[in-house]
Amino acid sequence: MNVLSRRLFLSLPAAAAAAGLIRPAFALSEPQQLVEKSRIAFLDIMTDDNYSEMREYVKRSRAMIIFPELVKGAFIIGGEGGSGVLVGRGAQGWSYPAFYTLASGSLGLQIGGQVAELVLTIMSARGLDAIINNQFKIGGNIDVAVGPVGKGLSAATTFSGDAYSFAKTQGLYAGLSLEGAGVFKRDSWNGEYYAAGAQPADIVINHKYSNHNAQALLDALAPY
């Protein structure tokens, strides 16, 4: 092995180690991963012809929560949960996302598993206020109806509910029940993505915060 080859051979472990140190610096943070997953989930549902009716609900909504991976699993004791983003509609279009989580529990003879992409269209001021004030409980203080899928809008459609749910599911459960679930803000992620102390009201309603890394999500929402 000549001198040059020997130097190259010896430098390989150091280069590999350096690459290992550098790579994580380019990894997306958990909040940013959720923003990107939310964009993909939203487009997945909105471009599905089975959910064409949802487009009108989105256009008429005051706000929207997107949960890209809502997981439900059960064996006697069941649980459901996932993280999502809240975006609000204003005079200048959709807001930057605030981070939330959905959580619920159930007890019963259940067995199976399910993963869903879920979009909640928030239609009323009461619904939006409940989310902002961290008091959004489905079936408790907030009525969430299942949005139409593959049925078409009727002349009697009034969009009068607090919120409507649209879910694409996979797994063994036939449907997705959200009764009793709560939607709660994730202060740590909001602070990480914007600034310490950032609150959903200032992100979604007052537009005090922005993050250019969410632009792809805003671009996906813009047509609606």
C-alpha positions as CSV (number, residue, x, y, z in Angstrom):
1,M,0.0,0.0,0.0
2,N,1.6,3.3,-1.1
3,V,1.7,6.4,1.2
4,L,-1.3,8.1,-0.5
5,S,-3.5,4.9,-0.3
6,R,-2.5,4.4,3.3
7,R,-3.5,7.9,4.2
8,L,-6.9,7.5,2.5
9,F,-7.5,4.2,4.3
10,L,-6.7,5.7,7.7
11,S,-8.9,8.7,7.0
12,L,-12.1,6.6,6.3
13,P,-13.0,5.9,9.9
14,A,-12.6,9.6,10.8
15,A,-14.7,10.7,7.9
16,A,-17.4,8.2,8.8
17,A,-17.4,9.4,12.4
18,A,-17.6,13.0,11.2
19,A,-20.6,12.1,9.0
20,G,-22.3,10.5,12.0
21,L,-21.8,13.6,14.0
22,I,-23.0,16.0,11.3
23,R,-26.1,14.0,10.1
24,P,-28.3,14.6,13.2
25,A,-27.8,18.4,12.8
26,F,-29.9,18.1,9.6
27,A,-32.6,15.9,11.2
28,L,-36.1,17.5,11.5
29,S,-37.3,18.3,14.9
30,E,-40.4,16.5,16.2
31,P,-42.7,19.5,15.7
32,Q,-41.4,20.0,12.1
33,Q,-41.9,16.3,11.4
34,L,-45.5,16.7,12.6
35,V,-46.0,19.7,10.3
36,E,-44.8,17.8,7.3
37,K,-46.9,14.7,8.1
38,S,-49.9,16.9,8.6
39,R,-49.4,18.4,5.1
40,I,-49.1,15.0,3.6
41,A,-52.2,13.7,5.4
42,F,-54.3,16.7,4.5
43,L,-53.4,16.4,0.8
44,D,-54.1,12.6,1.0
45,I,-57.6,13.2,2.1
46,M,-58.4,16.2,0.1
47,T,-57.3,14.6,-3.2
48,D,-59.3,11.4,-2.5
49,D,-62.6,11.5,-4.5
50,N,-64.3,9.7,-1.6
51,Y,-63.8,12.8,0.5
52,S,-64.8,15.4,-2.1
53,E,-67.6,16.7,0.1
54,M,-65.0,17.6,2.8
55,R,-63.6,20.4,0.6
56,E,-66.7,22.5,1.1
57,Y,-66.5,22.0,4.9
58,V,-62.9,23.1,4.9
59,K,-63.7,26.2,2.8
60,R,-66.5,27.2,5.3
61,S,-64.5,26.4,8.5
62,R,-63.1,28.8,11.0
63,A,-60.2,26.5,11.8
64,M,-59.0,23.0,11.3
65,I,-57.1,20.4,13.2
66,I,-55.1,17.8,11.3
67,F,-54.0,14.6,13.0
68,P,-51.8,12.7,10.6
69,E,-51.4,9.5,12.7
70,L,-54.2,8.9,15.2
71,V,-53.6,5.5,16.8
72,K,-56.2,3.4,18.4
73,G,-55.3,0.1,20.0
74,A,-57.1,-2.1,22.4
75,F,-57.0,-5.4,24.2
76,I,-59.6,-5.2,27.0
77,I,-58.4,-1.7,27.8
78,G,-58.4,0.7,24.9
79,G,-56.7,3.9,24.2
80,E,-56.5,6.5,21.5
81,G,-54.2,9.3,20.8
82,G,-52.0,11.3,18.5
83,S,-50.5,14.7,17.9
84,G,-51.8,17.3,15.4
85,V,-51.7,20.9,14.3
86,L,-54.4,23.6,14.5
87,V,-54.6,26.2,11.8
88,G,-57.1,29.1,11.7
89,R,-58.6,31.0,8.9
90,G,-58.2,34.8,8.8
91,A,-58.5,37.7,6.5
92,Q,-55.0,37.0,5.1
93,G,-55.5,33.2,4.8
94,W,-54.5,30.3,7.0
95,S,-52.5,30.9,10.1
96,Y,-49.2,29.2,11.1
97,P,-49.9,25.9,13.0
98,A,-50.2,25.5,16.7
99,F,-49.5,22.1,18.2
100,Y,-52.1,19.9,19.9
101,T,-52.7,16.3,21.1
102,L,-55.8,14.2,21.2
103,A,-56.2,11.7,24.0
104,S,-59.0,9.4,25.2
105,G,-59.4,6.1,26.9
106,S,-62.0,3.3,27.0
107,L,-62.8,0.1,28.9
108,G,-64.5,-2.8,27.4
109,L,-64.2,-6.0,25.4
110,Q,-62.1,-4.8,22.6
111,I,-59.4,-6.3,20.4
112,G,-57.8,-4.8,17.4
113,G,-55.9,-1.9,16.2
114,Q,-56.3,1.1,14.0
115,V,-54.4,4.0,12.5
116,A,-56.2,7.0,11.0
117,E,-55.6,10.3,9.3
118,L,-58.1,12.6,10.9
119,V,-59.2,16.2,10.0
120,L,-61.6,18.1,12.3
121,T,-63.1,21.1,10.6
122,I,-64.1,23.7,13.2
123,M,-67.2,25.5,12.1
124,S,-68.4,27.5,15.2
125,A,-66.9,30.3,17.3
126,R,-67.7,28.1,20.3
127,G,-65.6,25.2,18.9
128,L,-62.7,27.5,18.2
129,D,-62.8,29.1,21.6
130,A,-62.9,25.8,23.3
131,I,-59.7,24.7,21.5
132,I,-57.9,27.9,22.2
133,N,-58.9,27.7,25.9
134,N,-57.9,24.1,26.2
135,Q,-61.4,22.9,26.9
136,F,-62.3,21.0,23.8
137,K,-64.0,17.7,24.8
138,I,-65.8,15.8,22.1
139,G,-69.3,14.8,23.1
140,G,-68.9,16.8,26.3
141,N,-68.9,20.5,25.7
142,I,-68.4,20.2,22.0
143,D,-70.5,18.4,19.4
144,V,-68.5,16.7,16.6
145,A,-70.5,15.2,13.8
146,V,-69.1,12.7,11.3
147,G,-68.7,14.5,8.0
148,P,-70.2,13.0,4.8
149,V,-68.1,10.6,2.8
150,G,-69.0,9.6,-0.7
151,K,-72.6,10.8,-0.3
152,G,-72.7,14.3,-1.8
153,L,-74.0,17.5,-0.1
154,S,-77.7,17.9,0.1
155,A,-79.7,21.1,-0.2
156,A,-80.4,20.8,3.5
157,T,-76.8,20.9,4.6
158,T,-76.3,23.8,7.0
159,F,-72.8,23.3,8.4
160,S,-74.3,24.3,11.7
161,G,-72.3,21.9,14.0
162,D,-69.4,22.9,16.1
163,A,-67.1,20.6,14.2
164,Y,-67.1,17.7,11.7
165,S,-64.7,14.8,11.5
166,F,-63.2,13.2,8.4
167,A,-61.1,10.1,8.9
168,K,-59.3,7.6,6.7
169,T,-58.7,4.5,8.7
170,Q,-56.8,1.2,8.4
171,G,-57.0,-1.7,10.7
172,L,-59.5,-4.0,12.4
173,Y,-62.0,-1.4,13.8
174,A,-64.9,-0.7,11.6
175,G,-65.2,2.9,12.6
176,L,-63.4,5.6,14.5
177,S,-65.2,6.8,17.7
178,L,-64.0,10.1,19.2
179,E,-66.6,10.3,21.9
180,G,-65.1,11.5,25.2
181,A,-61.7,12.4,23.6
182,G,-60.1,15.7,24.6
183,V,-57.9,18.0,22.4
184,F,-55.2,19.7,24.4
185,K,-52.5,22.2,23.5
186,R,-48.8,21.1,23.5
187,D,-47.1,24.1,25.2
188,S,-43.6,22.6,24.9
189,W,-43.8,22.1,21.2
190,N,-45.4,25.5,20.6
191,G,-42.5,27.0,22.6
192,E,-39.9,25.0,20.7
193,Y,-41.3,25.8,17.2
194,Y,-41.8,29.6,17.8
195,A,-40.6,31.1,21.1
196,A,-40.9,30.3,24.8
197,G,-44.4,31.0,26.1
198,A,-46.0,31.0,22.6
199,Q,-49.7,30.3,23.0
200,P,-52.2,29.0,20.4
201,A,-54.3,32.2,20.5
202,D,-51.2,34.3,19.6
203,I,-50.2,31.8,16.9
204,V,-53.6,31.1,15.3
205,I,-55.7,34.2,15.9
206,N,-53.4,37.1,16.7
207,H,-50.7,36.0,14.2
208,K,-47.8,37.1,16.5
209,Y,-45.6,34.2,15.5
210,S,-44.4,32.7,12.3
211,N,-42.0,30.0,11.2
212,H,-40.9,29.8,7.5
213,N,-40.5,26.0,7.9
214,A,-44.3,25.7,7.9
215,Q,-44.7,27.4,4.5
216,A,-45.2,24.1,2.6
217,L,-48.2,23.4,4.8
218,L,-49.6,26.8,4.2
219,D,-49.2,26.4,0.5
220,A,-51.2,23.1,0.7
221,L,-54.0,24.9,2.5
222,A,-54.0,28.0,0.4
223,P,-56.5,26.7,-2.3
224,Y,-59.1,26.2,0.4
